[in-house]
């Protein structure tokens, strides 16, 4: 609460911030000036001081109530996203706007400070009929972020459906061999090699330039992504760990020799479409381009390479992320290991 100060006349004055005015300057710039509302009390005693402060506090409370009553949840979501546009990646902003547009409209008209937990829980319950647990967690994430910003005292704590284990496909050595033969000499050859033997992400591959390469070593420091205007832009890697150096085998490095500028003249969507067509031509089951990263992680794990190196090479920020997201990829040798153990036990039994 603002404190009253005694003036030379003996009266009390208390000032409360009201608003900010923008004053145009001669050079074309704009100067921002903070405007305060003043409250006075002629009683020079401590009672006069308390009276002055009380009047100021009542005005501040009414001003805040008026301000709050004008902010619906929809406005709060819009303000939240706009305030993050310069600090979050373009892809994240696109995702936030899509979640807001596609899922949060039923909450838009509700006054932000009247929003109840049941309002948000009912939305989640309705969406759960037709949407995946992952989608619902993304929706909950945005709702929670908005409320943490504008109503930090409000604990949302929604009940969400249980996570579903990801059904990841892990390409085999034979799959990768057939795929490489199919794309050999085409514009998809380098993307496949960079993903399977890097492993680099789709956006990282499309952003890779000759200036990022020294010998056999690639410096991953950019990624191509769509912004909210549906333009392809370059951004920093997905995480701090994403900025990394990858040493590729000679046969991969030979493929980019002599190329100047961007190594792969495609955007991520083009890579996805061309990859699907290559799989079909090669007679391979459908899997995502991203699953080549699973293959790379799986092979490195099977070779006994420590998780810390796999994390560094793949740009994963923690072993928790690696094990949670790529648990299937790191266990693709389970059948072979089980067979090895069972053969050992069978030999032991036969020799008794």
C-alpha positions in Angstrom: 0.0 0.0 0.0 1.3 3.5 -0.9 2.4 5.6 2.1 1.2 9.2 2.7 3.9 11.9 3.0 3.5 15.1 5.1 3.7 18.3 3.0 5.3 21.6 4.3 1.8 22.8 5.0 1.2 20.0 7.4 -1.3 18.2 5.2 -0.9 14.6 4.1 -0.6 13.5 0.4 -0.7 10.0 -1.0 0.0 9.2 -4.7 -1.2 6.2 -6.6 -0.1 5.2 -10.1 -2.9 5.7 -12.6 -1.7 5.2 -16.1 1.0 5.9 -18.6 0.7 8.6 -21.3 2.7 8.5 -24.6 4.0 12.0 -25.5 5.3 12.4 -29.1 8.7 14.1 -29.4 10.1 16.4 -32.0 12.5 13.7 -33.3 9.6 11.3 -33.9 10.2 9.2 -30.8 7.6 8.7 -28.1 8.3 9.5 -24.4 6.3 7.6 -21.8 5.1 9.5 -18.8 3.7 7.8 -15.7 0.6 9.6 -14.3 -0.3 9.5 -10.6 -3.5 10.4 -8.8 -3.0 12.4 -5.6 -5.1 12.2 -2.4 -4.9 14.8 0.4 -6.0 15.2 4.0 -5.7 18.5 5.9 -5.7 16.7 9.3 -2.0 16.8 10.3 -2.4 14.0 12.9 -1.6 10.3 12.4 -5.4 9.8 12.0 -5.2 12.2 9.0 -2.4 10.1 7.5 -4.4 6.9 7.9 -7.4 8.5 6.3 -5.4 9.7 3.3 -3.9 6.3 2.8 -7.3 4.6 3.1 -8.9 6.8 0.4 -5.9 6.1 -1.9 -6.2 2.3 -1.2 -10.0 2.3 -1.9 -9.4 4.1 -5.2 -6.6 1.6 -6.2 -8.9 -1.3 -5.4 -11.8 0.0 -7.4 -9.4 0.7 -10.3 -8.1 -2.8 -10.2 -11.6 -4.2 -10.0 -12.6 -2.2 -13.1 -9.5 -3.3 -14.9 -10.2 -7.0 -14.1 -13.8 -6.8 -15.1 -12.7 -5.8 -18.6 -10.4 -8.8 -19.1 -12.0 -12.0 -20.4 -10.1 -15.2 -20.6 -9.9 -14.8 -24.3 -8.2 -11.4 -24.0 -5.8 -12.8 -21.4 -4.8 -15.6 -23.8 -4.2 -13.1 -26.5 -2.1 -10.8 -24.3 -0.1 -13.8 -23.0 0.8 -15.0 -26.5 1.7 -11.5 -27.7 3.9 -10.9 -24.7 5.9 -14.1 -25.5 6.4 -13.6 -29.3 9.9 -12.2 -28.9 11.1 -14.8 -26.4 9.6 -18.1 -27.6 10.3 -19.9 -30.8 8.1 -19.2 -33.8 6.9 -22.8 -33.7 5.8 -22.5 -30.1 3.9 -19.3 -30.9 2.2 -21.1 -33.8 1.3 -24.0 -31.5 -0.2 -21.6 -28.9 -2.3 -19.8 -31.4 -3.6 -23.1 -32.8 -4.5 -24.4 -29.4 -6.2 -21.1 -28.5 -8.2 -21.0 -31.8 -9.1 -24.7 -31.9 -9.8 -25.6 -28.3 -10.2 -22.6 -26.0 -13.0 -20.7 -27.6 -15.6 -22.0 -25.0 -13.7 -20.2 -22.3 -13.2 -16.9 -24.2 -16.2 -15.0 -22.9 -15.7 -15.9 -19.2 -14.3 -13.1 -17.0 -10.7 -14.1 -16.2 -11.2 -13.5 -12.5 -14.5 -15.4 -12.5 -13.1 -18.5 -14.2 -13.6 -21.6 -12.1 -11.7 -24.8 -12.1 -14.9 -26.6 -13.2 -15.0 -24.4 -16.3 -11.6 -25.6 -17.4 -12.2 -29.2 -16.3 -15.5 -29.4 -18.2 -13.6 -28.3 -21.4 -10.9 -31.0 -20.8 -13.6 -33.6 -20.2 -15.4 -32.7 -23.5 -12.1 -32.7 -25.5 -11.0 -36.0 -24.1 -13.8 -37.8 -26.0 -12.2 -37.0 -29.4 -8.6 -35.9 -28.6 -5.4 -37.6 -27.4 -3.9 -37.2 -23.9 -1.0 -35.4 -25.4 -3.3 -32.8 -27.0 -5.1 -32.3 -23.7 -1.8 -31.8 -21.9 -0.9 -29.1 -24.4 -4.3 -27.4 -23.8 -3.8 -27.6 -20.1 -0.3 -26.2 -20.4 -1.5 -23.0 -22.1 -4.5 -22.5 -19.8 -2.2 -23.0 -16.8 0.5 -20.6 -18.2 -2.1 -17.8 -18.7 -3.5 -18.2 -15.2 -0.1 -18.3 -13.6 0.6 -14.9 -15.3 -2.7 -13.1 -14.6 -4.0 -15.0 -11.6 -0.9 -16.4 -9.8 -2.9 -17.1 -6.6 -5.3 -19.5 -8.5 -4.3 -23.1 -8.5 -5.9 -24.9 -11.5 -4.9 -28.6 -10.9 -7.0 -30.2 -13.6 -7.4 -33.9 -13.8 -6.0 -35.2 -17.1 -6.3 -38.6 -18.8 -3.4 -41.0 -18.3 -0.6 -40.8 -20.8 -0.4 -43.4 -23.6 2.8 -45.1 -24.4 4.1 -43.9 -27.7 3.9 -46.5 -30.5 7.3 -45.7 -32.1 8.5 -47.5 -35.2 12.2 -48.3 -35.2 13.7 -48.8 -38.6 16.0 -51.8 -38.9 19.4 -51.9 -40.6 17.7 -53.5 -43.6 15.1 -50.8 -43.7 17.8 -48.1 -43.8 19.8 -49.9 -46.4 16.8 -50.2 -48.7 15.9 -46.6 -48.1 19.5 -45.4 -48.9 19.5 -47.3 -52.1 16.1 -45.7 -53.1 17.2 -42.1 -52.4 20.8 -42.5 -53.7 21.6 -39.5 -56.0 18.4 -37.7 -55.2 17.8 -34.5 -53.2 16.6 -36.8 -50.3 19.9 -38.6 -50.0 21.6 -36.1 -47.7 18.5 -35.6 -45.5 18.3 -39.4 -44.9 22.0 -39.7 -44.2 22.1 -36.7 -41.9 19.1 -38.0 -39.9 20.1 -41.7 -39.7 23.7 -41.2 -38.9 23.6 -37.9 -37.0 21.0 -37.8 -35.8 19.8 -34.4 -37.0 16.2 -33.2 -36.8 14.2 -32.3 -40.0 14.3 -28.5 -39.3 18.1 -28.6 -38.4 18.8 -30.4 -41.7 16.9 -27.8 -43.8 18.7 -24.9 -42.0 22.2 -26.5 -42.4 24.6 -24.4 -44.5 28.1 -25.0 -45.9 29.4 -22.4 -43.4 28.3 -24.7 -40.6 30.6 -27.5 -41.8 34.3 -28.0 -41.2 35.7 -31.2 -42.7 33.5 -34.0 -41.4 32.1 -32.0 -38.5 28.7 -30.3 -38.6 27.8 -27.4 -36.2 24.1 -27.6 -35.6 23.1 -24.1 -34.6 19.9 -23.3 -36.5 16.6 -24.9 -37.3 14.0 -24.0 -39.9 10.4 -23.6 -38.7 7.1 -21.9 -39.7 6.1 -18.7 -38.0 2.5 -17.5 -37.4 2.5 -15.9 -40.8 3.2 -19.3 -42.4 6.7 -18.2 -43.5 9.8 -20.4 -43.1 12.2 -18.8 -40.8 15.5 -19.7 -39.0 15.6 -19.9 -35.3 18.0 -21.2 -32.6 18.0 -24.9 -31.8 15.2 -26.5 -29.8 17.2 -26.3 -26.6 20.6 -25.4 -25.3 21.7 -28.9 -25.9 20.5 -28.7 -29.5 23.5 -26.4 -30.3 26.1 -29.1 -30.9 28.8 -30.6 -33.1 28.4 -33.9 -34.9 31.3 -35.8 -36.5 30.0 -37.7 -39.5 31.6 -40.7 -41.2 33.6 -40.1 -44.4 30.9 -41.5 -46.7 28.4 -38.9 -45.5 30.9 -36.0 -45.7 31.7 -36.9 -49.3 28.0 -36.1 -50.2 28.2 -32.4 -49.3 31.6 -31.6 -50.8 31.4 -28.8 -53.3 27.9 -27.6 -52.1 27.8 -23.9 -51.2 25.1 -22.2 -49.2 22.3 -24.4 -47.9 23.2 -28.1 -48.0 19.6 -29.3 -48.5 17.4 -26.9 -50.6 14.1 -28.1 -49.1 11.8 -27.1 -46.3 10.7 -29.5 -43.6 7.2 -30.1 -45.1 8.9 -31.0 -48.5 11.2 -33.4 -46.7 8.2 -35.2 -45.1 6.3 -35.5 -48.3 9.3 -36.7 -50.4 10.3 -39.1 -47.6 6.8 -40.8 -47.6 7.1 -41.2 -51.4 10.5 -42.7 -51.1 9.3 -45.3 -48.5 6.5 -46.3 -50.8 8.8 -46.7 -53.8 11.2 -48.8 -51.7 8.3 -51.0 -50.5 9.0 -50.1 -46.9 6.3 -49.8 -44.2 5.3 -46.2 -43.4 7.3 -44.5 -40.7 8.1 -40.9 -39.9 11.3 -39.1 -41.0 11.9 -38.4 -37.3 12.0 -42.2 -36.7 15.5 -42.2 -38.3 16.6 -40.5 -35.1 15.2 -43.5 -33.2 17.2 -45.8 -35.5 20.4 -43.8 -34.8 19.8 -43.8 -31.0 19.0 -47.5 -31.1 22.2 -48.5 -33.0 24.4 -46.4 -30.7 22.9 -48.0 -27.7 23.3 -51.5 -29.1 27.0 -50.7 -29.8 27.4 -49.9 -26.1 27.9 -46.2 -26.5 27.2 -44.3 -23.2 23.9 -42.5 -23.0 25.8 -39.2 -22.3 27.4 -39.4 -25.8 24.1 -40.3 -27.4 22.5 -37.3 -25.7 25.2 -35.0 -26.9 25.2 -36.2 -30.5 21.4 -36.2 -30.7 20.9 -32.8 -28.9 18.9 -34.2 -25.9 19.1 -32.1 -22.8 18.8 -34.8 -20.2 18.9 -38.6 -19.9 15.3 -38.3 -18.6 14.2 -36.9 -21.9 16.2 -39.5 -23.8 14.8 -42.5 -21.8 11.3 -41.2 -21.7 10.9 -40.3 -25.3 13.2 -42.8 -26.9 12.6 -45.8 -24.5 11.4 -47.9 -27.5 14.4 -46.9 -29.6 16.8 -47.9 -26.9 15.2 -51.3 -26.4 15.0 -52.4 -30.1 17.7 -55.1 -29.4 15.6 -56.7 -26.7 14.6 -59.8 -28.7 18.2 -60.3 -29.8 19.5 -60.0 -26.2 16.8 -62.3 -24.9 17.7 -64.9 -27.5 21.4 -64.6 -26.5 20.6 -65.1 -22.9 18.2 -68.0 -23.6 20.8 -69.7 -25.8 23.3 -69.5 -23.0 20.9 -70.9 -20.5 20.0 -73.8 -22.9 23.6 -74.7 -23.5 24.2 -74.7 -19.7 21.2 -77.0 -19.2 22.3 -79.4 -22.0 25.7 -79.8 -20.5 24.6 -80.8 -17.0 
